[in-house]
Every structure is written in C-alpha cells, then in structure tokens.
Amino acid sequence: MLIRLGYEIAIECVAPTPIISLLDIHTERQSDIKRQTRVLTSPSVPIRIYRDRHGNICRRFTAPAGSFRILYDAAVEDSGETDEVNTLARETPVAELPDDVLIYLLGSRYCETDHFGSLAWQLFGDLPPGWTRVQAIVDYVNSRLSFGYGYARATRTAAQAHEERVGVCRDFSHLAIALCRSMNIPARYVNGYLGDIGAPADPAPMDFSAWIEVFLDGRWYTFDPRHNRPRIGRVVIARGRDATDVPLLHSFGRHRLTLFKVWTYEQEGNRFNPPHHGIDRTVSAQMLA
C-alpha cells in the first residue's frame, strides 16, 4: 500500500532566526519513499543537513524576519501490516544490554525515573518480566490519562501527567517511558506520521503522533500508550530520550506559529495528486519547541 503524507508549517519571526527542523522521514524508511517533493521553503533559504546522536535527520537554516513557510509531500510504500506483537519477548538483563541502549534506562527531561521507582515496582514488580510487564505498563498509562488536544502543555513531565491525569500523546509516551525505565526496561520516544488507516476516523485535525519503542529480546518493539492497540502505517520521523531530543522545529529566537497542517492517509491508485490538506490549526505545545 502507498501512504500519502506531508506537512505545511508557517511561522512569523521578528528577526532572522536560526532553526533546526526534525521533519524528515527517518533513514530506515527513506528507501520506501516512492515519490516526493523537495523540502520547500518560502522564501528559499540555504539548508544544511546533518544527523544527530540518535541518527535523526536534521536540517539547519535561518528563517528570515517576517513570514516563513516550509512544505513537504511524499508517497511512502508500506506493508499494510499492524505493529508486531510478540508476547514471548523477554527482558534483557541490564548487564547484557548493548552499550548504546543504556542511555534509554536513564532519567531525562520529561521522564523523571526518580519519581516512579517505588510505584513502578509496587504496580508491576510481581508481573512476569518481558512483554506482559510492558503491556501492563501501557494499559496503566492508557487508563490513567485522559486524552485531549486542549490538555497540551510543553512543560508537562511524566510525573505531572501522572498527577494531573490528562495529556496528549507525548504525555502518554513520557509516562510509559518513565515507568519502563524504572523497571530497568529500556524505552525511547518516537514521533512520526500515524493516520487513521484501519482505525475509526478521528474528526480532529491531523497531527503528528508520538509513541514509544521498548527494548526486549535484543530488539526494539513498538507500543502506543495513547491508542493501546496495534496500528497500520506508522512512519517514523525521529527518536530520542524524550520530546526534548525531537522537536519538529527548534528555534533559537522568538517566533509565532501561523499555520500547521499535516496529512497522512492511504493513497488510492498511483497518481500523485495534490494532498488532502488538513484545516488550519495552532498547535500550542504538542511538538514545537
């Protein structure tokens, strides 16, 4: 199957403003891109591409004073299969974890493991280690928090989400990550595209999504604390310790978001028609920094 995806984002800057964007499809899915535009900016500006320490594709540029727009559109081939489920996957003892995985056991800006040690072991310590324990954590987060775009707040941490019992997908992910790490299970934050393919249509405007990956049996598995069900058509953009590492746009100066559109849906046929744009919306705290 083909998935049509892309974005259009516009900001207003009071002065020339250096920006880093993490909006490119992750390297692991680049070979699945069948058609795409260039990353277009208006006005056009020089862009330099590099990869950060997590392997994400980053773009550096300076947005001029005034209105600035960035646009991308692509068709990506996808298997059409749901997220893999392996109920037999086991936990890996900390002493046997690969060196590059250890960072995903540590506390981070939004995932304060020091707040959850006692609670996590009290809730999940008696469960069978491995997939069963991780799924129990995800179930707990899914039932603990209520989802709503109006709950978005850029500064909310996992501990605050647990106390307030509300959040958006990034808060669900942060809380699940913190609980997993408190149980010595490596977990990392992921953002990307996730449409309503094979799921009831969401009437809310399309947005980027956040979920988690957990290290079991020597590999990473996808879990989704917000939706809590295997889904079709995830396309990863970036991974990190938490949302700090993967803002869609990180600006080094003041800016105001004026337009935010995301699209991701199953492409019918092979024609590369104009995308199904979402409606204008202001995304207050979901992914921008």
C-alpha positions in Angstrom: 0.0 0.0 0.0 1.0 3.6 -0.5 0.7 6.2 2.2 0.5 9.9 1.2 2.0 12.1 3.9 3.4 15.6 4.4 3.1 18.9 6.1 2.9 22.6 5.7 4.0 24.8 8.5 4.3 28.6 8.6 5.8 30.9 11.3 6.3 34.6 11.8 9.7 35.7 13.1 10.5 39.2 14.5 14.1 38.9 13.3 16.3 36.4 11.4 16.0 33.2 13.5 18.3 30.1 13.4 16.1 26.9 13.3 16.7 23.2 13.4 14.0 21.1 12.0 13.4 17.3 12.6 10.8 16.7 10.0 12.4 14.3 7.5 11.3 10.7 7.3 13.8 8.6 9.2 16.7 7.0 7.4 15.2 3.5 7.9 12.2 4.4 5.7 14.0 6.5 3.1 14.1 3.5 0.7 10.3 3.3 0.9 9.7 6.7 -0.5 8.3 6.3 -4.0 7.6 9.9 -4.8 8.3 13.1 -3.0 8.8 16.9 -3.4 11.9 18.6 -2.1 11.6 20.2 1.3 10.3 23.6 0.0 10.7 26.8 1.9 9.2 30.2 1.1 11.2 32.3 0.9 14.0 30.0 -0.2 16.9 29.8 2.3 20.2 27.8 2.4 19.8 24.5 4.3 22.5 22.2 5.8 21.6 18.6 6.7 23.2 16.6 9.5 22.4 13.6 11.7 22.2 13.9 15.5 23.5 11.4 18.0 20.2 9.4 17.8 20.5 9.1 14.0 17.8 11.5 13.2 18.0 13.7 10.0 18.2 17.4 11.0 18.1 20.5 8.9 19.7 23.8 9.9 18.6 27.0 8.4 17.9 30.6 9.3 14.3 31.8 8.8 14.2 35.5 7.8 12.2 38.1 9.6 8.5 38.0 8.7 6.5 35.1 7.3 8.3 31.8 6.6 6.8 28.6 5.3 8.1 25.0 4.9 6.3 22.3 2.9 6.9 18.6 2.1 4.8 16.0 0.4 5.5 12.3 -0.3 4.1 8.9 -1.1 5.6 6.0 1.0 5.3 2.3 0.4 4.1 0.4 3.5 3.5 -3.3 4.2 0.0 -2.6 5.5 0.7 -4.8 8.4 -0.1 -3.8 12.0 2.6 -3.3 14.7 4.4 -6.5 15.5 3.2 -8.3 18.7 5.5 -10.8 20.4 4.0 -11.9 23.7 7.0 -14.2 24.3 9.6 -11.4 24.1 11.8 -11.4 27.2 13.5 -8.6 29.1 17.3 -8.3 28.7 19.3 -8.1 32.0 20.9 -4.7 32.3 24.4 -6.3 32.4 23.7 -7.8 28.9 22.3 -4.7 27.3 24.3 -3.1 24.3 26.2 0.0 25.3 24.1 2.2 23.1 20.9 1.1 24.7 21.9 2.1 28.3 21.0 5.7 27.7 17.4 4.7 27.4 17.4 3.4 31.0 18.3 6.8 32.4 16.1 9.6 33.6 15.6 12.6 31.2 14.0 16.0 31.0 10.4 14.7 30.8 10.8 11.2 32.1 11.9 11.5 35.8 12.6 7.9 36.8 13.4 9.0 40.4 9.7 9.8 40.9 8.5 6.4 39.9 10.8 3.7 41.3 8.7 2.6 44.3 5.4 3.0 42.4 6.5 1.1 39.4 7.8 -1.9 41.4 4.7 -1.9 43.5 2.4 -1.9 40.5 4.4 -4.2 38.1 7.1 -5.9 40.1 5.1 -9.1 40.6 4.2 -9.5 36.9 6.1 -11.8 34.5 9.0 -9.9 33.1 9.0 -9.1 29.4 6.1 -8.3 27.1 3.5 -9.0 29.7 5.0 -6.4 32.1 5.4 -3.7 29.4 1.9 -4.2 28.2 0.6 -3.8 31.8 2.5 -0.5 32.0 1.0 0.6 28.7 -2.5 -0.4 29.9 -2.0 1.5 33.1 -1.0 4.7 31.3 -3.8 4.4 28.8 -6.4 4.2 31.6 -4.6 6.7 33.9 -4.6 9.6 31.5 -7.4 11.2 29.6 -6.5 12.5 26.1 -7.4 15.9 24.7 -5.6 18.4 22.5 -6.7 21.1 24.9 -4.5 19.5 27.5 -1.3 20.2 25.6 1.4 21.9 27.6 5.0 22.0 26.5 6.4 21.8 30.1 4.4 18.8 31.4 6.6 16.0 32.7 5.7 12.3 33.2 5.3 12.9 36.9 3.0 15.9 36.3 1.0 13.9 33.8 0.6 11.1 36.3 -0.7 13.6 38.9 -2.9 15.6 36.6 -4.2 12.5 34.8 -4.5 14.4 31.4 -2.4 14.9 28.4 -1.7 14.5 24.7 0.2 11.6 23.0 3.6 12.9 24.1 2.5 12.8 27.8 1.2 9.2 27.4 4.6 8.3 25.9 6.6 10.1 28.6 4.8 8.4 31.4 5.1 4.9 29.9 8.8 5.5 29.2 9.4 6.6 32.8 7.7 3.6 34.2 9.5 1.2 31.9 12.9 2.7 32.8 12.0 2.5 36.5 11.7 -1.3 35.9 15.1 -1.4 34.2 13.4 -1.8 30.7 15.0 0.5 28.1 12.4 2.7 26.4 12.7 5.6 23.9 10.4 8.3 22.5 9.3 8.3 18.8 7.4 10.8 16.7 6.1 10.4 13.2 3.1 10.0 11.0 0.2 7.9 12.0 -3.1 8.2 10.1 -6.5 6.6 10.6 -5.7 3.6 8.3 -7.5 0.6 9.6 -9.0 2.6 12.5 -12.1 4.7 13.1 -11.6 8.2 11.6 -10.7 10.8 14.1 -12.6 14.0 13.4 -9.9 16.2 14.9 -7.4 17.9 12.5 -4.5 15.6 11.6 -1.3 16.0 13.7 2.0 14.2 14.1 1.9 11.4 16.6 4.1 10.2 19.4 4.6 6.6 20.7 7.3 4.5 22.3 9.7 1.7 21.5 10.8 -0.8 24.1 13.9 -3.0 24.0 13.0 -6.6 24.5 14.8 -9.8 23.5 17.6 -7.9 21.7 15.4 -5.6 19.6 13.0 -2.6 19.7 9.2 -3.1 19.7 6.5 -0.5 19.2 4.0 0.3 21.9 1.4 3.0 21.8 0.2 4.2 25.2 -2.4 6.5 23.8 -4.2 4.2 21.3 -3.1 0.9 23.0 -3.7 -1.2 20.0 -1.6 -2.3 17.0 -1.9 0.2 14.2 -1.2 0.3 10.5 1.0 2.8 8.7 3.4 4.3 11.2 6.2 6.3 9.5 9.0 7.3 11.9 10.5 10.7 11.8 12.7 10.8 14.8 13.7 9.0 18.0 15.2 10.2 21.3 15.2 10.0 25.1 12.0 12.1 25.2 10.4 15.1 23.4 13.4 17.3 24.2 15.5 15.4 21.6 13.0 15.5 18.8 11.1 18.8 18.5 9.7 19.3 15.0 11.1 22.9 14.9 13.6 24.1 17.4 14.0 27.9 17.1 16.8 30.0 18.6 14.7 33.1 18.9 11.1 34.2 19.1 8.6 33.0 16.5 4.8 32.7 16.2 3.2 29.7 14.6 0.6 30.8 12.0 -0.2 27.6 10.0 0.1 23.9 10.9 -1.2 21.2 8.5 -0.3 17.5 8.5 -1.7 14.8 6.2 -1.3 11.0 6.2 -3.7 8.7 4.5 -3.8 5.6 2.2 -3.2 6.7 -1.4 -5.6 5.2 -3.8 -4.1 4.4 -7.2 -0.8 5.6 -8.4 -1.5 9.2 -9.2 0.4 11.8 -7.3 -2.5 14.2 -6.9 -2.5 17.3 -4.7 -2.5 16.3 -1.0 -5.6 16.3 1.3 -4.6 19.3 3.4 -5.8 19.5 6.9 -7.5 22.6 8.3 -5.6 25.4 9.8 -4.9 25.0 13.5 -2.5 26.3 16.1 -0.5 23.5 17.8 0.3 25.0 21.2 2.6 22.5 22.8 2.4 19.2 21.1 5.7 19.0 19.2 7.2 22.5 18.7 9.9 24.0 20.9 
